[in-house]
Amino acid sequence: MTGKKKIIVDADACPRNALEICQKVGQEYSMRVVTVASFEHNIKGEDHFVVGNASQETDIKIANLVDIGDIAVTGDLGLAALLIGKGVYCISPKGKVFSEDNIGFLLEERDIKQKFRRSGGRTKGPAKRKNADDELFEKKLRELIEEGEK
């Protein structure tokens, strides 16, 4: 797929607020908004791809849909690392922009926490989503779109 840049949403774990922001901002910038999720999710949209629920199916579909300069919305660090390598802008649903400069550190931090949990340690779960998260996400999404238009 080539042509106009698009927003691709890893909808398996994307909060509805963030998905609505993607659709609103995509419409304002005349960008296609593509969602991808397993059949276990009830996502509706003009451009939605349904995949199976096997491990990595959503990630593989997204990796096959992206083009250089697209924006991917995902909280999956492994997917973000793959997409950054393909020239895709990546942002989490909370507005954290992933880049070549920070993805290595974030992956390493994730691995350390996983090892800690496997050894019996406990870590905090994600904080409850706030209005400030939606505001930051929308702001950073717009910045990425405008950066990509340069």
Helices and strands as residue ranges (DSSP letters): E 6-10, H 16-28, E 32-38, E 48-51, H 57-65, E 71-73, H 77-85, E 89-91, E 97-98, H 103-118, H 131-148
